């Protein structure tokens, strides 16, 4: 979803726009704070904008970050709905760095956007997290198990280029990553208007230790959002949020292979069938912008769908459409059997949605 900095660009134009937004009815955009099951959907509450999620390496847990304060990285155990913290700021220097040589200290706090878990060339499990607290960066963590619980040990960072506003990240085969730069960090609302008018506002960066951040010009688009690498490492998918497209590119050649039309595609994940699951949002720009209230703890009720896409044929099938309580504005879905776990860029929960009777 849109970076929280979209709320803070000081200009006369934005002041006028915000004045208009204040007149838009807010009652239909947020729910009560009830955590009771509603419409067959149960909630895991007490969270703060769990915008993206990935499975742990054993497939038993769900890793997620919090994009709103107090932020942080956590793991959810679907067997009992218990949530445990993954990371606490290290008190000593890390013995091994995976990021930039100049990045030697972990952040004291994390406001986490996109995340990814993949295995490095040396066999360690790596957790990547886009961070908006203290620095605009991709943070590296070593994800491992101790005493039957998961923990994340900080292993460095890569600080974003000037004016870049990161959204989502996916690991490259071996080492390095791709990250979406959706818009100007200094002028986010202006970038949003340009995207709505049909102009490209961002692209994908490739990062490797030997050459740092490199722009991939063929990936330019209107608010590049979710990004995910194929399991074989030969292609990747980018969700152009305001472009209403999911695009498939070859890797490492970065050639466009095909695209799928989809309303405001956000984050993506792989399901057990090897298909792509994409969260798609259906609200207007005005309602989306209004829902970005930093103090809002209650979930949004805005409509969204979860769409399954065949990665080869690019045929799509809607698994879920939802609007209203207990949560709307879904940004990511993780499928475990006949259940979807859905997160959001706002609100206090992850919802568990059964698919068997839908």
N, C-alpha and C positions, 0 to 999 in steps of 0.2 A: 504494500500500500504506500501512499504518499508519505515521504519523510515528515516528521513532526515539525521541521523548520518551515514548512509551508504556512505555519500560523504566524510567522514573525518577520515578514518582510515589510519594513516601514516605508510606505509610499502613499501618496494621495490616492492613487488608483486602488490600492489594496484596502485602504481605509473606506473608500466608497463601496467596494465589493463586500467587505465585512459588514457594513451597515445594511446592505441588502440581505445578506445571509441572516442577520439578526431578525429580519422580518419573516423568514421562512418558518413555518410551524415546526416546532421541535418535538412535539408530543409523540409523533409516530416514529421518531428516529431512535428512541432509547426505551429500554424495558425497565420494569421494576427489578430490584436486586434479589428477588426470590430465586433460591437454588433448588426448588422442588421440581421434579420431573414434569414436563409439559409436552403434550402432543406426542407422547412416546419417546421424547428426547430427554436424556439426563445431562446434568452439568457437573463439571469439576470446577469449583469456585475458589475465590480468594486469590486470584491471579491478577496480573497487570499487563494487558495487551499481549497475549501469547501469539505473535504474528506469524511465526514459522515453526515447523516441527519436522523432525526426522526420526527414524527408528534407530535404536542402539544396534551395535554390530550383531548381537545375538537375536535381534528381532523381537525381544521381549519387552523392552521399554521404549518410551517416546521422549526424545530430547526436545526441549523447547527453550526459547529465550523470551524475555519480557522487554517490550519496546517502551513501556512507560515505567516511571519510577515506582519502586526502587530498582527495577531492572534485574539483571542476573541471568544465569543459565541453570536449568533444572532438568530433572528426569521424572517422568510420570510412569508409575507401575500400573498398567491397565487391569491387573488382577485384583487390586484393592483400592485403586484411585489415590494411592499415596504419592505425594510429591516431595522430592528431596533435592536440595541444592547440589549442583555439580562443581561449582568453582568458588573458592575464596581467594582473595588477593594474596599472592605469595609474599612471604616475609624475607626471602633470600633470592639471590640471582639464580635464574635457571641454568642448569648445567649444559643445556643444548638449545640453540635457537634455530627456528625454522623460517623466520621472517627476515626482515631487513636487519643488517648488521647494526644499524644505528638504534634499533628499537630493543632496548634491554630491560625495560621495566613494565610490569603489567599495569593496566589501569586500575584505579581504586574502585571504579564502578563500571557497569556495563549497561547500556541501553541497546538491546539486541534486535536487529532487523533479520535479514536472511541468515540461514545456517546450513551447513552440510557436514556429513560424516563420511569419510572414505579412508581407505588404507593407503599408507605411504609406501614408497618403494622399499623401505627397510622393514616393512611389516607392521609398524605401529599404526594404531587407529588415530586418525586426525579429525578433530572438530574445528571447522572454520566458522567464524561468526562476524557478521557486519556489525560494527559498533559505532554508535553516535554519541557516547558519553566521553568527555575529555578530549577525544580526538576522533576524527572521521577515519575509520580504519577497518581492515580485516584482521581479526585476532586469531592466532593459532593456539590450539590446545591439544595435548596428548590425552586421548580418552582411553581409560583402562578400568579394570575392575579390581577392587580390593575388598576382601571380606564380603563378597557377594553383592557389593554395591558399586555403582559407577562413580568415577571421579574425573575431573578435567584439570590437567596441570598445564599452566600457561607456558607457551613455547615461542612467544614473539608476536610481532605484528608487521603489517605493511600499511603505512600511512597514506591516505588518499592524495592524489594530485590536487593542486590548488583548484578550488571551486567545484570539485567533484562531489556528487551526492549519491552514495552507494545505496543499493537496495538489496540484492541477493547475490549469493556466491555459490560456485560449484568447483570442486577440486578437479584438477587435471590428472590424467593417469601418471602415477609416479609422484611428482611434486609440482607445485604451482597451482594457480586457480584462474578461473574466469569470474569477473564481477560486473554487474550491471551498474552503469552510471546513468541515472534516470534524468537528471536535469541539473541546472545551475544551483549550487548550494547557496550562493549569495542572492539569487533572484528566483526562488522556487515558484512563486505564484505566477510571475511573468512567464516562466517556462511552461507552466500548466496551461496558460492561455494560448501560448504558441502551439502546444500540442493539440489543443482543442481546435485550433484553426488549421491543423493539418501539417504543421512543421515538425521536423525531427528535433528532439531535444536532448538526446543522449545516445550512448552506444555501449558496447562491451569492451572492457579492458582485460587484457591477459597480463598476469603477473608471474614472473619467475625470478629466482634469486639472481641469475646472471644478467638479466636485462630490465628488471623492475616492471613498471607499468607501461604497457604498449597498447595504443588504441587499435581497435579492429574496425576500420572504416565501413566495411560492408555490413556491419551490424547496426548502423544508425537507425533510430526509430523514435516513435512518440512515447516517451516515458518507458524505456525498457525496465521491466519489473522482475518477475521470476526467471531463473535460469537453472538448467539442470543438464548434466552430462549423461549420455547414454551409458549403459553398463559396459559396453565393449570399448568405450572411449573414442569411437570413430565419428561421433556426431553430438550435437547439443541442441537444446531447445531454448528459445528466448520468448518471453511473453511481453508483447508490446501493449502496455496497459491502455493508453488512449488511442493506439492504433487498431485495437480490437482484433489482434492477430496473435497466433502462436506460430513462430517461425522455426524451422529446422535447418541447421547448418552442418556442413561437414567439418571435421577436425582432423588434422591441423590446417587444412586448406582454406577454411572459412568461406565456403561457397553455399549459397542458399539452395536447399534441396526441395523445399515446399513450405506451405503455410496453411493454417486453419483459421477460419473466421470465428471469433469468439468474443463475446462482450466483456470488456475490461478484464482480461486474464491476469491473475495475481501470481500466487506461487504454485509450484508443481511438485509431484512426488511420483515414485514408481510403486505400483501395487504388485501383489503376488503373481498376477497373470502376465506381468511384463508390459503392462500398459501404463500410459501416463495419466495421472489424475491432476486436473487443473481446476483451481477455484476461480469462478467467474462471477463478477459483480454486475448488477443491473440498475443501480441507482443513478440519478443524474449527478453531474459534477457539483451542483449547489448543495445537494443533500450529503454527498460524500464529504465536501469541505466542512459543512456544519458539524458533521459527526466527529471531526478531529478536535475534540475538546480535551485538553490535558487533565482537567479535573474530573472527567466523566468516568465513573467506576461501573455504572450500569451498562450492559451490553447494548450495542446498536441493534435495531430491528430491520435494517435495510436488506433488500432481497439479494440472494446469491444462489449460484448453482455449483455443483461439482460434476465435471464432465470427464469422461474416460476417452482417451485418444489412443488409437492404435499407432505405434511409432513408425510403422512401415507404410501402411496404407493412408494414414492420417484421417481415417474415418472416426467420427466422434459419436458418443452416446451419453446422454444425460443420466447420471445416477441419482441426482438429488436436486430438487429446487425447493428453496425454503425462504420464507419471509415471516417476520414476527417473532414472538417468544418461542423458546427462551433465549435465542441469540440469532442475529443476522450478521451481515457483513463478513462472511467467511473468507479467509485469505489462504487457507491451506487445508488439505485433508490427508489424513493417514488412514489407510484401509487395513484392518485386521479381520480377516474372515468376512463376515456379513455386517461389520460395524465400521462406520466412519468416525474418526476423531477430527474435529474441525476447530481451528483457531481463528482469531480475529485481530485486526490492528487496533482495536479499542475494546473496552470492557474488562470484565473480571473473570472470564471463564474459557474453558474448552468444553465443547459439547460432544456427546457420544450419541450418534444417530444410527439406529438399526436399519439395515437395508432389506431384510428378508420380506417385509410386508409393504414395500414401497415400489 
